[in-house]
């Protein structure tokens, strides 16, 4: 058994785990991108 370190879900194979973890990494990446966009919009509106 393999466990996701983000949500602790269990998987039978490493392949399943890796596919699942990609979902989390995409979410994290999107959060970062949204944060950067927010920062940029704050900067441009303050000028």
N, C-alpha and C positions, 0 to 999 in steps of 0.2 A: 504493500500500500504506500501511496505517496500523498503527502498533505500540502495543500496550498498554504504558503506562509502569509498570504493576505487575508484570506477568509476561513482558513482551516478546513476547507472542503477536502474530502478524500477521493483519490483516484486510483484505479487499478494499475495503470501503467505510467511511465514517465512521459510518454508521448501525450497522453491525455492531460497530464498535469501541465506540460509546457504549453499546449494549446490554450488551456484555461488561463494560465498566468499571463499570456499575451493580452487577454481581455483587461486585466488589471493594469498592465503597463500602458495600454492605450488610454485608459481612463486617466491615469496619472499624467500622461503626456498632454492630454487635452486640457486638464486642469492647469498645467503650467502655461500652455499657450493662452488660455483665457485670462490668466493672471497677468501675463505680459501685455495682452491687448488692453486690459483695464488700466494698467500703469501708463501705457502710451496715450490712451484717451484722456487720462487725468492730466498728463504733461501738456498735451496739445490744447486742452481747454483752459489751462491756467495762463497761457501766453496772451 
